[in-house]
Amino acid sequence: GLRTVGKRSNRDGIGCRVKVVSASGATQHFTVSTAVGYLSASDKTLRVLIADDEPLARARLEDLLRPLPRAEIVGTAADGDEAVEAIRRLRPDVVFLDVQMPGKTGVEVVREIGPRNMPVTVFCTAYDQHALSAFDAAALDYLMKPVRPERLAAALEKVATFLAGRVPGVAPRPLRT
């Protein structure tokens, strides 16, 4: 079952923020507005997979994501093949995916999983020439390494906003027209 472990009043005094924990220990945050009876999962904890062949880059993303209350790191992958396996096994909400990796590139990972089954994708790379192919692969965002904390937080917010209005099985559209 689910249990409520805490709540905090909103600043406007017409609702509260509720933290719910399942029997398995999964945590989800909701904003409840008593004014209109509205329950929003926009504050939902996002299940994050980090896929990068550089150990220091993976560690940096983990260090930047760990203190963010919205992010729950569910796994890491060191190459494209591991990323495919981890996406299928862990079913994350979002994957921070390096463009250039051994085995399969980030774009090849998206192709193998398929855009409809792929979690929301934020590509990460040190090479800005990969940006166009990343967005063609239906990435929601693109981060340059070294990733800046404020840019990562903005990307995570963009993911949460997208997921709050996402129709299941629909991939983000490529940005090119």
Order of alpha helices (4+ residues) and beta strands (2+ residues): beta-beta-beta-beta-beta-alpha-beta-alpha-beta-alpha-beta-alpha-beta-alpha
